[in-house]
Amino acid sequence: MRPFLIAVSFAALSATAAFAGDEVMAGYIGNTAIVTGGMTETRTYYNADHTFTLKAPSFGMTWKGTWKIDGANLCRTYEKAPPGVPNPFCTPAEAHKAGDSWTMTLDGKTRTVSLVKGVQ
């Protein structure tokens, strides 16, 4: 389960250091990052007040916390981290907008990430 949760966290939070500060997250705010290709689909919602919710609907699990841009990284601090996930969990930051889809590989496994409009 640990590799799954790390992959989910990484994929849902991926981002590019080309942007300064919180602007890198502008496309994520109020939208849903959907990650597929792992053990389960996950959905992450980011809010302008620097809070987030990560859900794994098929497992009936939800995690909440806060996010911040720290240099070139997006760091999430969970209220209670998923098992095996460091807290805070930081990944490179990459800007996207609703309608974008991309793939990423972590631990040799490819995931598809789609950023969809609204909370879904």
Residue frames as qw, qx, qy, qz and C-alpha x, y, z in Angstrom:
[[0.000, 0.887, 0.463, 0.000, 0.00, 0.00, 0.00],
 [0.362, -0.700, 0.075, 0.611, 2.92, 2.37, 0.68],
 [0.316, -0.065, 0.543, 0.775, 4.10, 2.52, -2.96],
 [0.071, 0.644, 0.682, 0.340, 0.51, 3.14, -4.02],
 [0.218, -0.893, -0.324, 0.224, 0.06, 6.04, -1.61],
 [0.374, -0.532, 0.262, 0.713, 3.41, 7.58, -2.49],
 [0.271, 0.190, 0.662, 0.673, 2.60, 7.27, -6.19],
 [0.026, -0.786, -0.600, -0.145, -0.81, 8.80, -5.64],
 [0.294, -0.837, -0.125, 0.444, 0.63, 11.68, -3.69],
 [0.376, -0.325, 0.434, 0.752, 3.38, 12.29, -6.22],
 [0.207, 0.364, 0.704, 0.574, 1.08, 12.13, -9.20],
 [0.086, -0.831, -0.548, -0.040, -1.61, 14.28, -7.70],
 [0.299, -0.878, -0.051, 0.369, 0.83, 16.94, -6.68],
 [0.676, 0.063, 0.305, 0.667, 3.28, 17.08, -9.49],
 [0.143, 0.961, 0.191, -0.141, 4.25, 20.58, -10.64],
 [0.689, 0.409, 0.015, 0.598, 7.28, 22.93, -12.64],
 [0.474, -0.548, -0.209, 0.657, 9.51, 25.37, -10.92],
 [0.316, 0.351, 0.337, 0.815, 9.14, 27.85, -13.76],
 [0.263, -0.754, -0.308, -0.517, 6.55, 29.72, -11.72],
 [0.163, 0.274, -0.565, 0.761, 7.17, 31.65, -8.53],
 [0.319, -0.069, 0.517, -0.792, 5.15, 31.19, -5.37],
 [0.498, 0.245, 0.739, -0.381, 1.58, 29.95, -5.34],
 [0.495, 0.506, -0.235, -0.666, 0.93, 30.80, -9.01],
 [0.166, 0.243, -0.927, -0.233, 1.99, 27.28, -9.95],
 [0.113, 0.247, 0.923, -0.274, -1.16, 26.03, -8.19],
 [0.336, 0.259, 0.032, -0.905, -3.61, 28.44, -9.86],
 [0.531, 0.104, -0.622, -0.566, -4.98, 25.80, -12.24],
 [0.349, -0.107, -0.915, 0.171, -5.52, 23.30, -9.43],
 [0.128, 0.119, 0.524, -0.834, -7.55, 25.59, -7.14],
 [0.587, 0.267, 0.244, -0.724, -11.22, 24.62, -7.19],
 [0.719, 0.352, -0.469, -0.374, -10.58, 21.73, -9.59],
 [0.891, -0.266, 0.341, -0.138, -9.97, 18.00, -9.21],
 [0.203, 0.583, -0.769, -0.164, -6.76, 16.10, -9.97],
 [0.943, -0.017, 0.172, -0.284, -7.76, 12.53, -10.86],
 [0.003, -0.576, 0.809, 0.116, -5.03, 9.88, -10.83],
 [0.948, 0.102, 0.103, -0.284, -5.57, 6.50, -12.51],
 [0.672, 0.524, -0.520, 0.058, -3.36, 3.54, -13.31],
 [0.005, -0.407, 0.795, -0.450, -2.52, 2.42, -9.79],
 [0.046, -0.174, -0.955, 0.236, -4.38, 0.24, -7.33],
 [0.067, 0.722, 0.658, -0.202, -7.26, 2.69, -7.24],
 [0.198, 0.683, 0.232, 0.664, -8.37, 6.01, -8.64],
 [0.356, -0.491, -0.420, 0.676, -7.67, 8.99, -6.39],
 [0.105, 0.811, 0.327, 0.474, -9.06, 12.51, -6.43],
 [0.450, -0.323, -0.296, 0.779, -7.37, 15.53, -4.91],
 [0.033, 0.886, 0.356, 0.296, -9.02, 18.91, -4.40],
 [0.470, -0.052, -0.214, 0.855, -6.96, 22.03, -3.66],
 [0.106, -0.895, -0.433, 0.015, -8.39, 25.15, -2.04],
 [0.285, 0.765, -0.082, 0.571, -7.16, 28.75, -2.17],
 [0.495, -0.792, 0.203, -0.295, -6.87, 28.77, 1.64],
 [0.211, 0.578, -0.778, 0.124, -4.01, 26.25, 1.27],
 [0.638, -0.133, 0.683, -0.330, -6.00, 23.21, 2.34],
 [0.445, 0.259, -0.719, -0.467, -6.48, 20.01, 0.34],
 [0.793, -0.073, 0.471, -0.380, -8.49, 16.80, 0.44],
 [0.255, 0.359, -0.845, -0.305, -7.21, 13.53, -1.06],
 [0.790, -0.005, 0.358, -0.497, -9.75, 10.75, -1.57],
 [0.097, 0.198, -0.940, -0.260, -9.43, 7.10, -2.55],
 [0.656, -0.054, 0.012, -0.753, -13.16, 6.41, -3.16],
 [0.800, 0.050, -0.557, -0.218, -12.87, 2.66, -3.79],
 [0.493, 0.008, -0.720, 0.488, -11.17, 2.26, -0.40],
 [0.388, -0.803, -0.415, -0.180, -13.50, 4.75, 1.29],
 [0.624, -0.386, -0.182, 0.655, -10.48, 6.70, 2.53],
 [0.158, 0.915, 0.125, 0.350, -9.99, 10.46, 2.85],
 [0.619, -0.279, -0.187, 0.710, -6.99, 12.50, 3.97],
 [0.071, 0.958, 0.190, 0.202, -6.86, 16.23, 4.64],
 [0.645, -0.368, -0.050, 0.668, -4.17, 18.75, 5.27],
 [0.093, 0.925, -0.023, -0.367, -2.47, 21.91, 4.09],
 [0.787, 0.341, 0.212, 0.469, -0.29, 22.67, 1.09],
 [0.102, -0.914, 0.128, 0.371, 2.43, 25.21, 0.38],
 [0.727, 0.618, -0.131, 0.268, 4.96, 26.00, -2.30],
 [0.599, -0.713, 0.255, 0.261, 8.47, 25.67, -0.87],
 [0.211, -0.504, 0.612, 0.572, 10.99, 26.79, -3.48],
 [0.377, 0.250, -0.660, -0.599, 10.46, 24.51, -6.48],
 [0.180, -0.116, -0.975, 0.059, 8.39, 22.00, -4.52],
 [0.589, -0.411, -0.200, -0.666, 4.78, 21.50, -3.57],
 [0.177, 0.120, -0.869, 0.447, 4.64, 20.27, 0.01],
 [0.628, -0.449, -0.364, -0.521, 1.57, 18.73, 1.63],
 [0.011, -0.221, 0.782, -0.583, 1.26, 18.36, 5.36],
 [0.518, -0.336, -0.710, -0.339, -1.40, 15.85, 6.34],
 [0.572, -0.561, 0.205, -0.562, -3.51, 16.07, 9.48],
 [0.744, -0.283, 0.603, -0.048, -2.78, 12.32, 9.67],
 [0.243, 0.545, -0.657, -0.461, -0.56, 11.00, 6.88],
 [0.933, 0.141, -0.187, -0.275, -1.47, 7.87, 4.95],
 [0.853, -0.389, 0.314, 0.150, 0.60, 4.85, 6.06],
 [0.776, 0.017, 0.340, 0.532, 4.16, 5.00, 4.74],
 [0.340, 0.774, 0.204, 0.494, 3.89, 8.55, 3.41],
 [0.442, -0.085, -0.307, 0.838, 6.32, 11.13, 4.84],
 [0.130, -0.882, -0.434, -0.130, 4.75, 14.15, 6.48],
 [0.523, 0.637, 0.036, -0.566, 5.17, 16.67, 4.97],
 [0.724, 0.191, 0.582, 0.316, 5.31, 15.06, 1.53],
 [0.115, 0.778, -0.179, -0.591, 7.05, 17.26, -1.06],
 [0.708, 0.305, 0.539, 0.338, 7.23, 16.81, -4.82],
 [0.232, -0.073, 0.319, 0.916, 8.43, 19.00, -7.71],
 [0.319, 0.608, 0.423, -0.591, 5.76, 21.55, -8.65],
 [0.200, 0.083, 0.687, 0.693, 4.30, 21.67, -12.19],
 [0.356, 0.328, 0.181, -0.856, 1.58, 24.05, -13.39],
 [0.067, 0.259, 0.882, 0.388, -1.48, 22.65, -15.19],
 [0.385, 0.062, 0.073, -0.918, -4.98, 23.86, -16.01],
 [0.660, 0.227, 0.600, -0.392, -8.39, 22.18, -16.11],
 [0.772, 0.578, -0.042, -0.260, -8.57, 20.00, -19.21],
 [0.227, 0.666, -0.711, -0.003, -4.90, 18.94, -19.05],
 [0.975, -0.177, 0.113, -0.071, -3.95, 15.26, -18.87],
 [0.270, 0.724, -0.630, 0.075, -0.43, 13.91, -18.50],
 [0.949, -0.142, -0.278, 0.051, 1.40, 10.76, -17.51],
 [0.102, -0.778, 0.558, -0.268, 4.10, 10.28, -14.95],
 [0.848, 0.046, -0.522, 0.083, 6.21, 7.35, -13.85],
 [0.334, -0.668, 0.502, -0.437, 7.08, 6.58, -10.24],
 [0.566, -0.305, 0.752, -0.148, 8.71, 3.39, -9.00],
 [0.106, -0.122, 0.883, 0.441, 8.56, 2.05, -12.56],
 [0.188, 0.546, 0.815, -0.046, 4.78, 2.44, -12.75],
 [0.034, 0.179, 0.303, 0.935, 3.00, 4.87, -15.03],
 [0.079, 0.589, 0.666, -0.450, 0.00, 6.85, -13.85],
 [0.124, 0.519, 0.444, 0.720, -2.33, 9.13, -15.78],
 [0.114, -0.463, -0.450, 0.755, -3.28, 12.43, -14.18],
 [0.072, 0.584, 0.527, 0.613, -6.21, 14.51, -15.41],
 [0.050, -0.242, -0.381, 0.891, -7.12, 17.92, -14.07],
 [0.037, -0.542, -0.739, -0.399, -10.87, 18.36, -14.42],
 [0.129, -0.420, -0.002, -0.898, -13.01, 21.41, -13.83],
 [0.626, -0.483, -0.011, -0.612, -14.74, 21.67, -10.46],
 [0.335, -0.333, 0.812, -0.343, -14.95, 19.28, -7.55],
 [0.772, 0.140, -0.414, -0.461, -15.82, 15.84, -8.92]]
